[in-house]
């Protein structure tokens, strides 16, 4: 029989999750800061130490160099920016030889100067050398800007897409916490696992992408079964406390992450179809077929999870175990079997979330799951610990806020905004949006 999870344990678990979120935020801030340091290097020799490949160009108008024009590069999970010098020249270093999108910020051009034919964003790829020259052709014209209403609509759609894929990971994490009380920090590596399996079977072995995705989901579910059978069930039977279990999950997360790096390397690779153009136009919103498929898939899967929890016998048993494991066991429910099913389902959902995240970024890397671990925990805590529907609501809020916050916050700080919202909500409603109020003591 499983030990009863007391109210005090739930409260302690809530604070442990918040502590883990702060640690993850500090770590992610360190990771995010490193490219900026490299890009602010004052000499080319310092850039050579950091990067091996470079894009460069010269921005002039009427044979006069333009100073202070902002150029950004994005692709393969990397983004950076620079400005032209007094001679109109610019250089940006990138970590690997791949395809990137370079954008000239027209707002930094003088009045009445625009990029000809609207080609402010170009796609560039290196040839045989480690340098690539990219030029933007300027001319006179009237700059077309997107009004604030259109910008809000675009970000709402992007936030909904991101929130839905985030919900897939958050619901799995919430179900695991609800049935076991475990704050599983290795959930990030379960997210990464799904994307890496698609990369292995769909790119390295060149199988059809639909077949690679199916294999990845099956293997993700198998990973959840294996982790529970080999690690978590034996620890539960030994009566190991929640704090010790959380520490084990942190160690498991680190071990799996660096095994991924050892096997797949530190570079970012693309899945088939990840960079297709956005040729679906809905007013000011432009989407690709991958975006549409991602949102439809998320909605269908989330609907299936809701049906499972509300209508099926196992789903009702899962909710009973989440409410009170000891009472559920006394009523004849096989608690270990329910927990095993939750681990399998949670791992499959995490794997699917990782696949969609690889297309949304786009790119697959060894630490991609860790990059959104903070947001997954924020969504679970915001919606209410242990409640699957709370995790869904929290994920949508986090996804929307992250995208909308870029209207007034730099893109590098958008994840910090999600953490601020989390703190504010917990100050006024500690149990989360859909969580139940509990009295301690």
URHU-V83025 format. One record per pair of residues at least 4 apart in sequence whose ideal C-beta (glycine too) atoms are under 6 Angstrom apart, sorted by sequence separation. I is the first residue (numbers start at 1). J is the second residue. D is the distance in Angstrom with one decimal. If there is no record, write none. Layout:
I|J|D + I|J|D
//
This chain:
5|9|5.2 + 47|51|5.9 + 84|88|5.1 + 85|89|5.5 + 109|113|4.5 + 115|119|5.7 + 146|150|4.8 + 155|159|5.8 + 159|163|5.8 + 166|170|5.9 + 167|171|5.9 + 176|180|5.9 + 192|196|6.0 + 198|202|4.9 + 199|203|5.1 + 200|204|5.0 + 201|205|5.1 + 207|211|4.9 + 226|230|5.7 + 227|231|5.5 + 228|232|4.8 + 229|233|6.0 + 240|244|4.9 + 260|264|5.7 + 270|274|4.6 + 287|291|4.2 + 293|297|6.0 + 307|311|5.1 + 308|312|5.2 + 321|325|5.1 + 342|346|5.8 + 353|357|6.0 + 372|376|6.0 + 378|382|5.8 + 400|404|5.9 + 401|405|5.7 + 405|409|4.7 + 409|413|4.8 + 425|429|5.8 + 426|430|5.3 + 431|435|3.5 + 41|46|3.6 + 60|65|5.2 + 61|66|5.8 + 74|79|4.3 + 115|120|4.5 + 146|151|5.4 + 202|207|5.9 + 207|212|4.9 + 228|233|5.5 + 235|240|4.4 + 240|245|5.7 + 261|266|5.9 + 281|286|5.6 + 287|292|5.8 + 328|333|4.3 + 406|411|5.4 + 409|414|5.8 + 41|47|5.0 + 84|90|4.7 + 126|132|5.1 + 201|207|4.9 + 309|315|4.1 + 329|335|4.9 + 358|364|4.8 + 384|390|3.4 + 431|437|5.3 + 59|66|4.9 + 73|80|5.5 + 202|209|4.8 + 280|287|4.5 + 308|315|4.4 + 321|328|4.6 + 383|390|3.0 + 82|90|5.3 + 124|132|5.5 + 176|184|5.5 + 278|286|4.2 + 320|328|4.3 + 383|391|4.8 + 406|414|5.4 + 409|417|5.8 + 72|81|4.2 + 278|287|5.7 + 405|414|4.9 + 59|69|4.9 + 82|92|5.1 + 124|134|5.1 + 202|212|3.3 + 278|288|4.5 + 325|335|5.4 + 383|393|4.8 + 70|81|6.0 + 71|82|5.6 + 104|115|5.9 + 201|212|3.9 + 380|391|5.0 + 383|394|3.0 + 38|50|4.0 + 80|92|5.7 + 276|288|5.2 + 379|391|5.9 + 382|394|3.7 + 402|414|4.9 + 405|417|4.1 + 70|83|5.4 + 106|120|5.5 + 173|187|4.9 + 198|212|4.9 + 201|215|5.2 + 321|335|5.6 + 68|83|5.4 + 69|84|4.5 + 198|213|5.7 + 379|394|3.8 + 104|120|5.1 + 317|333|4.9 + 379|395|4.1 + 402|418|5.4 + 67|84|5.7 + 78|95|5.8 + 103|120|6.0 + 321|338|4.9 + 401|418|5.8 + 103|121|4.5 + 198|216|4.6 + 67|86|5.1 + 71|90|5.1 + 73|92|4.9 + 197|216|3.6 + 379|398|4.8 + 101|121|5.7 + 102|122|5.6 + 318|338|5.5 + 378|398|5.6 + 398|418|4.9 + 401|421|5.6 + 115|136|5.4 + 116|137|4.6 + 317|338|5.2 + 65|87|5.1 + 66|88|5.3 + 76|98|4.9 + 101|123|5.5 + 102|124|5.7 + 169|191|5.5 + 194|216|5.1 + 197|219|5.2 + 65|88|2.9 + 116|139|4.5 + 375|398|5.6 + 100|124|5.9 + 59|84|5.0 + 75|100|3.8 + 113|138|5.5 + 75|101|5.6 + 99|125|4.5 + 194|220|4.8 + 73|100|5.2 + 74|101|5.2 + 114|141|4.1 + 193|220|5.8 + 60|88|5.1 + 112|140|5.8 + 59|88|4.7 + 73|102|5.2 + 97|126|4.9 + 114|143|5.4 + 58|88|5.3 + 193|223|5.8 + 58|89|5.3 + 72|103|4.8 + 102|134|5.4 + 104|136|4.7 + 57|90|5.8 + 71|104|5.8 + 56|91|4.4 + 70|105|4.0 + 54|91|5.6 + 55|92|5.0 + 106|143|5.8 + 70|108|4.6 + 54|93|5.2 + 69|108|4.9 + 378|418|5.4 + 382|422|5.3 + 393|433|5.6 + 39|80|4.7 + 53|94|5.1 + 51|93|2.9 + 390|432|5.7 + 375|418|6.0 + 382|425|5.7 + 390|433|6.0 + 53|97|5.5 + 378|422|4.6 + 390|434|3.6 + 35|80|5.5 + 389|434|5.9 + 47|93|4.7 + 387|434|5.1 + 384|432|3.3 + 383|432|5.4 + 384|433|5.9 + 382|432|5.9 + 383|433|5.4 + 384|434|4.3 + 383|434|5.7 + 384|435|2.8 + 61|113|5.4 + 181|242|5.2 + 294|356|4.9 + 182|245|5.1 + 183|246|5.0 + 186|249|4.9 + 209|272|4.9 + 185|249|4.6 + 189|253|5.6 + 322|386|5.6 + 184|249|4.9 + 185|250|4.8 + 186|252|4.3 + 186|253|4.2 + 189|256|3.9 + 185|253|4.7 + 189|257|5.7 + 290|359|5.1 + 202|272|5.9 + 53|126|5.9 + 198|271|6.0 + 53|130|4.8 + 54|131|5.1 + 55|132|5.3 + 56|133|5.9 + 57|134|4.8 + 61|138|4.7 + 52|130|5.8 + 57|135|5.0 + 55|134|5.4 + 309|388|6.0 + 274|359|5.4 + 271|358|5.5 + 274|362|3.9 + 270|363|5.8 + 268|363|4.1 + 269|364|5.3 + 268|365|4.5 + 264|366|5.5 + 261|366|4.1 + 260|366|4.1 + 257|367|6.0 + 228|340|5.5 + 228|343|4.0 + 224|343|4.3 + 225|344|5.1 + 224|344|4.6 + 221|344|4.8 + 224|347|2.6 + 223|347|5.3 + 221|347|5.7 + 220|347|5.1 + 221|348|4.2 + 157|285|5.1 + 220|348|5.1 + 154|284|5.9 + 161|291|5.9 + 153|284|5.9 + 154|285|5.4 + 164|295|5.9 + 217|348|5.6 + 220|351|2.8 + 165|298|5.8 + 150|284|3.6 + 161|295|5.4 + 164|298|3.6 + 217|351|5.6 + 216|351|5.9 + 179|321|4.9 + 179|322|5.3 + 178|322|3.5 + 190|347|5.2 + 194|351|2.7 + 198|355|5.5 + 193|351|6.0 + 180|339|6.0 + 191|350|4.8 + 195|354|4.2 + 179|339|5.2 + 190|350|4.0 + 194|354|3.7 + 195|355|5.5 + 194|355|5.0 + 191|353|5.5 + 192|354|5.7 + 179|342|5.0 + 187|350|6.0 + 191|354|4.0 + 195|358|4.1 + 199|364|4.8 + 17|183|5.1 + 16|183|5.6 + 175|342|4.9 + 13|181|5.9 + 195|364|4.7 + 13|183|6.0 + 176|346|5.1 + 96|267|5.1 + 175|346|5.5 + 172|346|3.1 + 5|181|4.9 + 192|368|5.4 + 172|349|4.0 + 192|369|3.7 + 172|350|5.0 + 191|369|3.5 + 189|369|5.7 + 168|349|4.8 + 169|350|5.1 + 188|369|3.7 + 188|370|4.5 + 168|352|5.5 + 169|353|3.9 + 168|353|3.8 + 188|373|4.1 + 165|353|5.4 + 77|268|4.0 + 165|356|4.1 + 76|268|4.0 + 165|357|5.7 + 173|376|5.8 + 170|376|5.1 + 174|380|4.9 + 169|376|5.0 + 173|380|5.5 + 178|386|3.2 + 166|375|6.0 + 170|379|4.2 + 177|386|5.4 + 170|380|5.1 + 166|379|5.9 + 175|388|5.7 + 174|388|5.5 + 171|388|4.9 + 174|391|3.9 + 171|391|4.8 + 170|391|4.0 + 167|392|4.8 + 170|395|4.7 + 167|395|3.7 + 166|395|4.3 + 16|246|6.0 + 163|395|5.0 + 163|396|4.1 + 166|399|5.5 + 163|399|2.5 + 162|399|4.1 + 163|400|6.0 + 159|399|4.7 + 159|400|3.9 + 159|403|3.5 + 158|403|4.7 + 155|403|4.2 + 155|404|5.1 + 77|361|5.8 + 77|363|4.2 + 76|363|5.0 + 77|365|5.3 + 4|326|4.2 + 2|325|4.0 + 1|329|4.8 + 2|335|4.9 + 24|373|5.4 + 25|374|5.5 + 24|374|4.4 + 21|374|5.7 + 21|377|5.0 + 17|377|5.6 + 17|381|5.6 + 14|385|5.8 + 25|419|5.9 + 11|440|5.5 + 7|438|4.8 + 8|440|5.8 + 7|440|5.7
//
